[in-house]
């Protein structure tokens, strides 16, 4: 848990990328009941058509004698206020 908290603090201190750049990100977490841990990595594309982006990622989790791996591709739409 301490490692996850330190990783979250470190990620909060990183500078935000410019809108036209692609970026790589990491995610992770844990649960108490059932006892499980997960981690993942994703890549976010530059803007496509003005407000859309693709974000493919790979996640993995384990705990309570269960292992899970996922691969996903998300389509993000940005809405501006």
PEMOQUI-V184978 format. One record per residue. N is the residue number from 1. RES is the residue in one letter. PHI is phi in radians with two decimals (999 if undefined). PSI is psi in whole degrees, -180 to 180 (none if undefined). BURIAL is # if it has 16 or more other ideal C-beta (glycine too) atoms within 10 Angstrom, else .. Layout:
n: [N/N]
res: [RES/RES]
phi: [PHI/PHI]
psi: [PSI/PSI]
burial: [BURIAL/BURIAL]
This chain:
n: [1/2/3/4/5/6/7/8/9/10/11/12/13/14/15/16/17/18/19/20/21/22/23/24/25/26/27/28/29/30/31/32/33/34/35/36/37/38/39/40/41/42/43/44/45/46/47/48/49/50/51/52/53/54/55/56/57/58/59/60/61/62/63/64/65/66/67/68/69/70/71/72/73/74/75/76/77/78/79/80/81]
res: [X/X/X/X/X/X/X/X/X/X/X/X/X/X/X/X/X/X/X/X/X/X/X/X/X/X/X/X/X/X/X/X/X/X/X/X/X/X/X/X/X/X/X/X/X/X/X/X/X/X/X/X/X/X/X/X/X/X/X/X/X/X/X/X/X/X/X/X/X/X/X/X/X/X/X/X/X/X/X/X/X]
phi: [999/-1.10/-1.11/-1.15/-1.14/-1.16/-1.13/-1.14/-1.12/-1.13/-1.12/-1.19/-1.53/-1.25/-1.23/-1.35/-1.29/-1.18/-1.09/-1.46/-1.71/-1.50/-2.57/-2.01/-2.36/-2.21/-2.39/-3.02/3.12/-2.64/-2.25/-1.62/-2.37/-1.36/-1.28/-2.52/-2.33/-2.41/-2.62/-2.79/-2.41/-2.48/-2.15/-1.94/-1.29/-1.16/-1.01/-2.05/1.21/1.73/-2.29/-1.80/-2.48/-1.79/-2.43/-1.33/-2.69/-2.25/-2.22/-2.52/-2.48/-2.71/2.57/0.91/1.06/-2.22/-2.16/-2.45/-2.25/-2.34/-2.20/-2.45/-2.28/-1.80/-1.85/-1.78/-2.06/-1.61/-1.99/-1.80/-1.48]
psi: [-38/-40/-40/-40/-41/-39/-40/-41/-42/-43/-34/-24/-11/144/149/138/157/158/-30/-3/153/163/157/137/162/147/158/166/-177/158/158/-45/101/153/108/155/141/157/154/168/146/161/132/126/164/172/138/115/25/-53/2/149/152/144/85/149/163/128/152/145/156/157/153/43/26/137/141/135/137/148/129/159/117/143/117/137/125/131/128/137/none]
burial: [./././././././././././././././././././././././././././#/./././././././#/./#/#/#/./#/./#/././././././././#/./#/./#/./#/./#/./././././././././././././././././././.]
